[in-house]
Amino acid sequence: LLSTLGVSLDEMKKYLKKNGDLAKLFDDKKDLIEKEIRLLEFNLQSLTRFQANLKANGTMVNPEIKVVPPFGVYFIEKEGSYAKIGQYCEELSEMFENKGKNFTTLAIFEEQGYRPKNSRIKIGALATKGMKVKEEYIDKVKYFEFDPGKVLAYTHIGSGSLLSLFWKELEKYCRVKGYKVRTNVPDYEIYWKVNTDPTKQKFEIFLPIK
């Protein structure tokens, strides 16, 4: 019975050794199966969306044109790999005494092009009322007004590890549609929702265009 429900031999051994509660084992397995079902449904929805985008414009993305007004950013400067951006954001978060409402991080890439191993990045947080930097970090955390202007924006819900892929697709979309990229304004991405569950993560990438 347990094997037909997807319970592994190791799990069965642990259950037998502890003379565990069978109902508890069923509850745990039920939660796991429900999580797997949600992930499969999410992946199916994503696949369907990517298919529709490919059919419509030859890329996996379907971005929108926005004119983003200037906004305030608290930031630290880093030079490193894309893989460390999450770590850098956590580091910045610890530098605030008061994070204000809805602490939201972002990365502003100071160099054009794909630089996964070594990139100069402003790791920032959207400035909101009440934010306060800890005294010991006042000289390290800087502030500026960022004015992106006209951009192509694409929202991604899912794993952050896929952002590099969608950046490439966004650049391809520009070539297909004939949009010219502005090189005097940096690319950037905002991490609206960060969660251990990829289905609950929300990111947005922005490519400045003419």
C-alpha positions in Angstrom: 0.0 0.0 0.0 2.7 2.5 1.0 4.8 1.8 -2.1 1.7 2.5 -4.3 1.3 5.8 -2.6 4.9 6.8 -3.4 6.4 6.2 0.1 10.1 5.2 -0.3 11.6 2.2 1.4 13.7 4.5 3.5 10.6 6.2 4.7 9.0 2.9 5.5 12.0 1.8 7.5 12.0 5.0 9.6 8.2 4.5 10.2 8.7 0.9 11.3 11.7 1.7 13.6 9.8 4.4 15.4 6.5 2.5 15.5 5.1 5.7 14.1 1.6 6.9 13.6 0.3 5.7 10.3 -2.1 8.6 10.1 0.8 11.1 10.5 2.7 9.3 7.7 -0.4 9.7 5.5 -0.7 13.4 6.4 2.9 14.1 5.5 2.7 12.2 2.2 -0.6 14.0 1.4 1.0 17.4 1.9 3.9 16.4 -0.3 1.7 15.1 -3.1 -0.4 18.3 -3.0 2.7 20.4 -3.3 3.9 18.3 -6.3 0.5 18.8 -7.9 0.6 22.6 -7.5 4.1 22.6 -9.0 3.0 20.5 -12.0 0.0 22.8 -12.6 2.3 25.9 -12.3 4.8 24.4 -14.8 2.0 23.5 -17.2 0.6 27.1 -17.1 4.2 28.4 -17.6 4.7 26.1 -20.6 1.4 27.1 -22.2 2.3 30.8 -21.8 5.8 30.3 -23.3 4.2 28.4 -26.2 1.8 31.2 -26.9 4.6 33.8 -26.8 6.7 31.8 -29.2 3.9 31.5 -31.6 3.1 35.3 -31.3 6.5 36.8 -31.6 9.2 34.1 -31.8 10.4 34.6 -28.2 9.3 33.2 -24.9 8.5 36.6 -23.5 5.7 39.1 -24.1 6.9 42.3 -22.5 5.2 45.6 -22.3 6.5 49.1 -22.9 6.4 51.4 -19.8 7.6 54.8 -19.0 9.0 54.5 -15.4 9.1 57.7 -13.4 12.1 58.5 -11.2 12.3 56.6 -7.9 14.6 56.6 -4.9 17.1 53.7 -4.3 19.3 52.9 -1.3 22.2 50.8 -2.5 25.6 49.2 -2.0 28.1 48.6 -4.7 29.2 45.0 -5.5 31.3 43.2 -8.0 30.6 39.5 -8.4 28.5 36.8 -10.0 24.8 36.8 -10.7 24.6 33.8 -8.4 25.5 35.9 -5.4 22.8 38.6 -5.9 20.5 36.9 -3.4 23.3 36.9 -0.8 24.1 40.6 -1.6 20.4 41.5 -1.1 20.4 39.8 2.3 23.6 41.7 3.2 21.9 45.0 2.3 18.8 44.1 4.3 20.9 43.6 7.5 22.2 47.2 7.1 18.8 48.8 7.9 17.6 49.6 11.4 14.2 50.3 10.0 13.2 48.8 6.6 10.1 50.8 6.2 7.0 49.2 4.5 7.4 46.4 2.0 11.2 46.1 1.8 11.8 45.4 -1.9 15.3 44.7 -3.4 16.6 45.2 -6.9 19.8 45.0 -8.9 21.0 47.7 -11.3 23.7 46.4 -13.8 26.3 49.0 -14.5 27.7 47.3 -17.6 25.8 46.3 -20.7 25.8 42.7 -21.8 25.8 39.2 -20.2 28.4 39.0 -17.4 27.4 36.1 -15.2 30.8 35.6 -13.5 31.9 39.2 -12.8 29.5 42.1 -13.0 29.5 45.5 -11.4 26.1 45.8 -9.7 24.3 48.3 -7.5 22.4 46.1 -5.0 19.5 48.3 -3.9 16.2 48.6 -2.1 13.3 50.8 -3.2 13.2 53.8 -0.9 10.0 54.0 1.2 8.9 56.2 4.1 10.5 55.3 7.4 13.6 53.5 6.1 16.7 54.1 8.3 20.2 52.8 7.8 22.1 51.5 10.8 24.7 54.0 12.1 27.7 51.8 11.3 26.6 51.5 7.6 25.8 55.1 6.9 29.0 55.6 4.8 28.5 52.3 2.9 24.8 52.5 2.0 24.3 55.3 -0.6 21.1 56.9 -2.0 20.2 58.2 -5.5 17.3 59.0 -7.7 17.0 56.5 -10.6 15.3 57.7 -13.7 14.9 54.7 -16.1 12.4 56.4 -18.5 11.1 54.3 -21.4 11.7 50.5 -20.9 10.6 47.1 -22.0 9.4 45.3 -18.9 8.8 41.6 -18.4 7.4 40.0 -15.3 8.6 36.5 -14.4 6.8 34.4 -11.8 9.0 31.4 -10.8 12.6 30.5 -10.1 15.1 33.4 -10.0 17.7 31.1 -11.7 15.8 31.7 -15.0 16.2 35.4 -15.1 19.4 35.3 -17.2 17.4 33.3 -19.8 14.6 35.8 -19.9 17.1 38.7 -20.3 18.4 37.0 -23.4 14.8 36.5 -24.7 14.1 40.2 -24.0 17.1 41.3 -26.0 15.9 38.9 -28.8 12.5 40.5 -28.6 14.1 43.9 -29.2 15.8 42.6 -32.3 12.7 41.0 -33.7 10.6 44.1 -33.1 13.3 46.6 -34.0 13.6 48.4 -30.7 16.8 50.2 -30.0 18.4 49.7 -26.6 19.6 52.8 -24.7 23.2 52.3 -23.6 23.3 55.3 -21.3 20.8 53.9 -18.9 21.5 50.6 -17.0 19.4 47.5 -17.2 17.8 46.5 -13.9 15.6 44.0 -12.2 13.3 44.2 -9.2 12.6 41.3 -6.8 8.9 42.0 -5.9 8.4 38.7 -4.0 11.1 36.3 -2.8 10.1 32.9 -1.4 11.5 29.4 -0.9 8.5 28.2 -3.1 9.3 29.2 -6.7 5.6 29.4 -7.5 5.3 32.3 -5.1 8.3 34.3 -6.4 7.8 37.4 -8.6 10.5 39.3 -10.5 10.5 42.0 -13.1 13.3 42.9 -15.6 13.6 46.2 -17.3 15.5 47.0 -20.5 15.7 50.7 -21.4 14.8 51.5 -25.0 14.7 54.5 -27.3 
